[in-house]
Amino acid sequence: MCARRFLMAVFVLTLLIVAIGFAIYQWGGNVLLSQATPKGHFRAASAGGGPDYTQGASWIARPGLANDPSHWLPEGVRPATPGNAAVFYIHPTTYLVNDRWNAPVRPGGDTEFRTRLFTQTQASAFNSAGKIWAPRYRQAAYGAFLLKSEDAQQALDFAYGDITRAFDRFLAEAGDRPIILAAHSQGALHLIRLLGERKAALKGRLVAAYVVGWPISTTADLPALGIPACTSPGQNGCVLSWMSFGEPANADLILGEWSKTKGANGGERRPEDVLCVNPLTGTAGASAPPQANPGTLVPTGTFTSAILQPGKVGARCDGGLLIVSGEIPPLGPYVLPGNNYHVYDYALFWAAIRRDAEQRLAAWH
């Protein structure tokens, strides 16, 4: 896949969402806010028919699916015999237009390209641990994250409804295998809710949950989920979560609004309680030098593939954020306001995430 097109997709995906949000944050941006708001009120029918998760067409990745993007590997990485885990991955927001509050299951065009792209570069980190299921779902449009309204909440709830149905089908197909859960951004928001509502189904089977690119509170969320933060690389049934920033870091744009919401237990969400698990160590609140990073995912100079560059990026947890350090490879120019590396949450630590999942699966056995 062309890395130049990859960067353009990342540009469209992030700057349309975050630059609009940043402008609103900085200047009020009533015109921009109106442009981000999906047309009309939320209507379930506008997203079209729901996915049938007994059919391969309702999945981006699934065992036996042709052209499965989760099978992708960077140059020089040999395919491994997969472990026996069942991996459930939820992709981030890829629907960037404002014609409706929720995307159709198969919107086609650039949305389809972006959806496959993120499945390729994120879910692929887990393909050595087991088989991957990644559902298509009627995701909330990006405007739902910029607004506090009944329409926005209905759009998010509607998207989550598809996720729950996909997860139930996943459980039926996965049998008694150990389970790995992974998500990013909007997907991580849905995964937090799923962890709380499907605790019984996950009991004794959860290897780990990778809740990446969305804040989760150690005091207002984790206790209600009944799942602890990961404190060692061999721990099972725990949560890893991080949001990547460079220095000087400013997460006010994200945490300012998040802290106005209630946690899963109804308690106050405070920036100082945000969970940070360092993917380089697999432990909460930890630091690691660049030498500890087994590989950052970097597009090649030929713009046709990607390679892993080890020993370039270190990271430390600081105030709930994961602060990156070292010699950051040329991932692309799309670091967001506040030195936010949100786009690269997985790419920065791709090989470390892969290693972490393998280690936790081995410990589970």
C-alpha positions as CSV (number, residue, x, y, z in Angstrom):
1,M,0.0,0.0,0.0
2,C,1.3,3.4,-0.9
3,A,2.8,5.2,2.1
4,R,2.2,8.5,0.5
5,R,-1.5,7.7,0.2
6,F,-1.3,6.5,3.8
7,L,-0.1,9.9,4.9
8,M,-2.8,11.7,3.0
9,A,-5.4,9.4,4.6
10,V,-4.0,10.2,8.0
11,F,-4.1,13.8,7.2
12,V,-7.7,13.8,6.2
13,L,-8.7,11.6,9.1
14,T,-7.1,13.6,11.8
15,L,-6.9,17.2,10.7
16,L,-10.5,17.4,9.6
17,I,-11.5,16.1,13.1
18,V,-9.0,17.6,15.4
19,A,-8.2,20.9,13.6
20,I,-11.9,21.7,13.6
21,G,-12.1,20.8,17.3
22,F,-9.0,22.9,18.1
23,A,-10.4,25.9,16.2
24,I,-13.6,25.6,18.2
25,Y,-11.6,25.3,21.4
26,Q,-9.4,28.4,20.6
27,W,-11.9,30.8,19.0
28,G,-15.4,29.6,19.6
29,G,-15.7,28.6,15.9
30,N,-19.5,28.8,15.5
31,V,-19.1,28.5,11.7
32,L,-16.8,25.5,12.0
33,L,-19.0,23.9,14.5
34,S,-22.0,24.2,12.2
35,Q,-19.9,22.6,9.4
36,A,-19.0,19.7,11.7
37,T,-22.6,19.0,12.8
38,P,-24.3,16.3,10.8
39,K,-27.3,17.4,8.9
40,G,-30.7,17.1,10.6
41,H,-31.4,15.1,13.7
42,F,-30.3,11.6,14.4
43,R,-32.3,9.0,12.5
44,A,-31.4,5.4,12.7
45,A,-32.8,4.7,9.3
46,S,-30.4,7.2,7.7
47,A,-27.5,4.8,8.3
48,G,-29.2,2.0,6.4
49,G,-29.7,-1.6,7.4
50,G,-27.7,-3.1,10.2
51,P,-24.9,-5.6,9.7
52,D,-25.5,-9.3,9.7
53,Y,-22.5,-10.6,11.6
54,T,-23.1,-14.2,10.4
55,Q,-21.9,-12.9,7.0
56,G,-18.3,-12.2,6.0
57,A,-19.4,-8.9,4.4
58,S,-20.1,-7.4,7.8
59,W,-16.4,-7.9,8.9
60,I,-13.2,-6.1,7.9
61,A,-11.2,-9.0,9.4
62,R,-12.3,-12.5,10.3
63,P,-10.9,-16.0,10.0
64,G,-11.3,-17.2,6.4
65,L,-12.0,-13.8,5.0
66,A,-10.4,-13.0,1.6
67,N,-8.0,-10.0,1.4
68,D,-8.0,-9.6,5.2
69,P,-5.9,-6.5,6.0
70,S,-5.1,-7.7,9.5
71,H,-2.7,-10.3,8.0
72,W,-0.4,-7.5,6.8
73,L,3.2,-7.4,8.1
74,P,6.0,-4.8,7.7
75,E,9.0,-5.6,5.5
76,G,11.4,-8.0,7.1
77,V,8.9,-9.4,9.6
78,R,8.2,-13.1,9.0
79,P,4.8,-14.5,9.4
80,A,4.5,-16.4,12.7
81,T,2.3,-19.4,13.5
82,P,-0.5,-17.6,15.3
83,G,-1.2,-18.3,18.9
84,N,-4.6,-19.6,19.9
85,A,-6.1,-16.3,21.1
86,A,-9.2,-14.8,19.6
87,V,-8.7,-11.1,19.0
88,F,-11.5,-8.6,18.8
89,Y,-10.5,-5.2,17.3
90,I,-12.6,-2.0,17.0
91,H,-11.4,0.5,14.4
92,P,-11.4,4.3,15.0
93,T,-13.5,6.9,13.3
94,T,-13.1,6.8,9.5
95,Y,-16.3,8.5,8.4
96,L,-15.5,12.2,7.9
97,V,-18.6,13.6,6.1
98,N,-21.5,15.3,7.8
99,D,-24.4,14.0,5.7
100,R,-25.7,11.8,8.5
101,W,-25.0,11.0,12.2
102,N,-23.9,7.4,11.5
103,A,-22.1,5.8,8.6
104,P,-23.6,3.0,6.5
105,V,-22.0,-0.4,7.2
106,R,-20.2,-0.3,3.9
107,P,-19.9,3.3,2.9
108,G,-17.2,2.7,0.2
109,G,-14.8,5.3,-1.2
110,D,-12.3,6.9,1.0
111,T,-14.0,5.7,4.2
112,E,-13.5,2.1,3.1
113,F,-9.9,2.8,2.3
114,R,-9.3,4.4,5.7
115,T,-11.1,1.6,7.5
116,R,-8.9,-1.0,5.9
117,L,-5.8,1.1,6.4
118,F,-6.3,1.4,10.2
119,T,-7.1,-2.3,10.5
120,Q,-3.9,-3.1,8.5
121,T,-1.6,-0.9,10.6
122,Q,-3.1,-1.5,14.1
123,A,-4.8,-4.9,14.2
124,S,-1.8,-6.5,12.5
125,A,0.2,-6.1,15.7
126,F,-1.9,-8.9,17.1
127,N,-1.8,-11.4,14.3
128,S,1.0,-13.4,15.9
129,A,-1.1,-13.9,19.0
130,G,-4.2,-15.3,17.3
131,K,-7.0,-14.9,14.8
132,I,-8.5,-11.5,14.4
133,W,-12.1,-10.4,14.2
134,A,-12.8,-6.7,13.3
135,P,-16.4,-5.7,12.7
136,R,-17.8,-3.2,10.3
137,Y,-20.2,-1.0,12.3
138,R,-22.3,2.0,11.7
139,Q,-19.8,4.3,13.4
140,A,-20.7,7.8,14.7
141,A,-19.6,10.6,12.3
142,Y,-16.8,12.8,13.6
143,G,-19.2,15.6,14.5
144,A,-20.6,13.5,17.3
145,F,-17.3,13.9,19.2
146,L,-17.4,17.7,19.0
147,L,-20.9,18.2,20.3
148,K,-22.8,17.8,23.6
149,S,-26.3,17.0,22.3
150,E,-29.0,14.3,22.4
151,D,-28.3,13.6,18.7
152,A,-24.6,13.1,19.4
153,Q,-25.2,10.7,22.2
154,Q,-27.8,8.8,20.2
155,A,-25.3,8.4,17.4
156,L,-22.7,7.0,19.8
157,D,-25.2,4.6,21.4
158,F,-26.3,3.5,17.9
159,A,-22.7,2.6,16.9
160,Y,-22.2,0.8,20.2
161,G,-25.3,-1.3,19.5
162,D,-23.6,-2.8,16.4
163,I,-20.4,-3.4,18.4
164,T,-22.3,-5.5,21.0
165,R,-24.0,-7.6,18.3
166,A,-20.6,-8.2,16.7
167,F,-19.0,-9.1,20.0
168,D,-21.7,-11.6,20.7
169,R,-21.1,-13.2,17.3
170,F,-17.4,-13.1,18.0
171,L,-17.9,-15.0,21.2
172,A,-19.9,-17.6,19.5
173,E,-17.2,-18.2,16.8
174,A,-14.2,-17.9,19.2
175,G,-15.2,-20.9,21.2
176,D,-13.3,-21.3,24.4
177,R,-10.1,-19.5,23.3
178,P,-8.4,-16.9,25.4
179,I,-9.5,-13.4,24.3
180,I,-7.6,-10.2,23.5
181,L,-9.5,-7.0,23.0
182,A,-8.0,-4.0,21.2
183,A,-9.3,-0.6,19.9
184,H,-8.3,2.9,19.1
185,S,-10.1,6.3,19.5
186,Q,-13.9,5.9,18.9
187,G,-13.2,2.2,19.1
188,A,-11.6,2.5,22.5
189,L,-14.6,4.5,23.7
190,H,-16.9,1.6,22.7
191,L,-14.5,-0.9,24.2
192,I,-14.6,0.7,27.6
193,R,-18.4,0.3,27.7
194,L,-18.1,-3.2,26.4
195,L,-15.7,-4.2,29.1
196,G,-18.2,-3.1,31.7
197,E,-21.2,-4.7,30.1
198,R,-19.7,-8.1,29.2
199,K,-17.7,-8.8,32.3
200,A,-19.3,-12.2,32.8
201,A,-18.4,-13.4,29.3
202,L,-14.8,-12.3,29.8
203,K,-14.2,-13.8,33.2
204,G,-11.2,-16.1,33.2
205,R,-10.7,-15.6,29.5
206,L,-9.3,-12.1,29.1
207,V,-5.6,-12.0,28.2
208,A,-5.6,-8.2,28.1
209,A,-7.5,-5.2,26.8
210,Y,-5.7,-2.5,24.8
211,V,-7.8,0.6,25.2
212,V,-5.7,3.1,23.2
213,G,-6.2,6.7,22.3
214,W,-9.0,7.4,24.7
215,P,-8.7,8.4,28.4
216,I,-9.8,6.0,31.0
217,S,-10.0,6.9,34.7
218,T,-8.3,4.7,37.4
219,T,-10.9,5.9,40.0
220,A,-14.1,6.5,38.1
221,D,-13.9,3.8,35.4
222,L,-11.7,0.8,36.3
223,P,-13.4,0.0,39.6
224,A,-16.8,-0.3,37.8
225,L,-15.3,-2.4,35.1
226,G,-13.8,-4.8,37.6
227,I,-10.6,-5.0,35.6
228,P,-7.3,-3.7,36.9
229,A,-4.6,-1.7,35.2
230,C,-1.6,-3.8,33.9
231,T,1.2,-3.7,36.4
232,S,3.5,-6.4,35.0
233,P,4.1,-7.8,31.5
234,G,3.0,-11.3,32.5
235,Q,-0.3,-10.1,34.0
236,N,-3.6,-11.2,32.5
237,G,-7.2,-9.8,32.7
238,C,-5.9,-6.3,32.8
239,V,-6.1,-3.0,30.8
240,L,-3.4,-1.2,28.9
241,S,-4.1,2.4,27.9
242,W,-2.0,5.3,26.6
243,M,-2.2,8.5,24.8
244,S,1.0,9.5,23.1
245,F,2.4,13.1,23.3
246,G,5.6,14.9,22.6
247,E,7.1,17.7,24.7
248,P,5.8,20.1,25.7
249,A,2.5,18.2,26.0
250,N,-0.8,19.9,26.2
251,A,-3.8,17.6,26.5
252,D,-6.3,20.3,27.6
253,L,-8.3,19.9,24.4
254,I,-9.0,16.3,25.2
255,L,-9.1,16.1,28.9
256,G,-10.9,19.4,29.4
257,E,-14.1,18.0,27.9
258,W,-13.6,14.5,29.1
259,S,-13.3,15.7,32.7
260,K,-16.9,17.1,32.4
261,T,-18.3,13.6,31.9
262,K,-19.1,11.0,34.6
263,G,-17.2,7.8,34.9
264,A,-18.5,4.3,34.7
265,N,-19.2,4.3,38.4
266,G,-20.9,7.7,38.2
267,G,-17.8,9.4,39.8
268,E,-15.8,12.4,38.7
269,R,-13.3,12.0,36.0
270,R,-10.1,14.0,36.8
271,P,-7.1,14.5,34.5
272,E,-4.8,13.3,37.3
273,D,-6.5,9.9,37.4
274,V,-6.0,9.1,33.7
275,L,-4.5,5.6,33.3
276,C,-1.1,5.4,31.5
277,V,0.4,2.0,30.8
278,N,3.7,2.1,29.0
279,P,3.6,-0.3,26.0
280,L,7.4,-0.6,26.2
281,T,7.3,-2.2,29.6
282,G,3.7,-3.4,29.9
283,T,3.4,-1.6,33.3
284,A,1.5,1.4,34.6
285,G,3.3,4.6,35.3
286,A,6.6,3.4,33.9
287,S,9.5,4.8,31.8
288,A,11.6,3.2,29.2
289,P,14.5,4.4,27.0
290,P,14.6,4.2,23.2
291,Q,16.7,1.1,23.4
292,A,13.8,-0.8,24.9
293,N,11.6,-0.2,21.8
294,P,11.8,-3.3,19.5
295,G,10.3,-1.4,16.5
296,T,8.4,1.7,15.3
297,L,6.4,1.3,12.2
298,V,7.8,3.7,9.5
299,P,6.9,4.1,5.8
300,T,9.8,3.3,3.5
301,G,11.5,5.7,1.2
302,T,10.0,4.0,-1.8
303,F,6.5,4.9,-0.5
304,T,5.3,1.3,-1.1
305,S,5.5,-0.4,2.3
306,A,6.7,0.0,5.9
307,I,9.6,-1.1,8.0
308,L,10.3,-1.5,11.7
309,Q,13.0,0.8,13.2
310,P,14.1,-0.4,16.6
311,G,15.7,1.6,19.4
312,K,14.4,5.0,18.2
313,V,11.5,6.0,20.5
314,G,11.4,5.9,24.2
315,A,8.5,6.8,26.4
316,R,7.5,7.6,30.0
317,C,4.2,8.0,31.8
318,D,3.8,11.5,33.1
319,G,0.5,12.9,34.5
320,G,-1.6,10.3,32.7
321,L,0.1,11.0,29.3
322,L,2.7,8.8,27.5
323,I,5.5,11.2,26.7
324,V,7.6,10.1,23.7
325,S,11.3,10.8,23.5
326,G,14.4,9.9,21.5
327,E,14.8,10.2,17.7
328,I,11.3,10.1,16.4
329,P,11.4,8.6,12.8
330,P,9.6,10.4,10.0
331,L,6.1,9.0,10.5
332,G,4.5,11.9,8.8
333,P,3.9,15.6,9.6
334,Y,0.6,15.2,11.3
335,V,1.3,15.7,15.0
336,L,-1.8,17.3,16.4
337,P,-2.2,20.4,18.5
338,G,-0.5,20.1,21.9
339,N,2.1,17.8,20.4
340,N,-0.5,15.0,20.3
341,Y,0.8,11.8,18.6
342,H,-2.7,10.3,18.6
343,V,-2.4,9.2,14.9
344,Y,0.7,7.2,15.8
345,D,-0.4,5.6,19.1
346,Y,0.1,2.1,17.5
347,A,2.8,2.9,15.0
348,L,5.2,4.2,17.6
349,F,5.2,1.0,19.5
350,W,4.0,-1.6,16.9
351,A,6.6,-4.3,17.7
352,A,6.3,-3.6,21.5
353,I,2.5,-4.2,21.3
354,R,3.1,-7.4,19.4
355,R,5.6,-8.6,22.0
356,D,3.4,-7.6,24.8
357,A,0.4,-9.6,23.5
358,E,2.6,-12.7,22.9
359,Q,4.0,-12.5,26.5
360,R,0.6,-12.1,28.1
361,L,-0.8,-15.0,26.0
362,A,2.0,-17.2,27.1
363,A,1.4,-16.2,30.7
364,W,-2.3,-17.0,30.3
365,H,-1.5,-20.5,29.3
